[in-house]
């Protein structure tokens, strides 16, 4: 009886590990702030209006990320680092700035997803599933004289 359990235990442990890991899938980001705008345009067959919006948002995102990068540089240049408590405090502040940048990047990805038609979004979800990533929900964007994002 014990031999059967010891033979099944590794399989059971692997199964539980996989189930736990799947619950913690990383987000499936587009990375519009990166260098792959052309890839996004081709993969999702973006139309001219979508491309124009993406380009505007890429500029906005670059500006916002530059501000956070400047905050990070200032943090490292000015924060005391002479003992463990100060280093831990520095690490917390740095992590908060990193999280801010990641959240900003995701928000712009979600804006672009909000412009996707159903077929483009289905392709996005399929690619995310293939990559074992969790798809982001889109922010719906309304076109008028200016772009307005509907609150969540």
Order of alpha helices (4+ residues) and beta strands (2+ residues): alpha-beta-alpha-alpha-alpha-alpha-beta-beta-beta
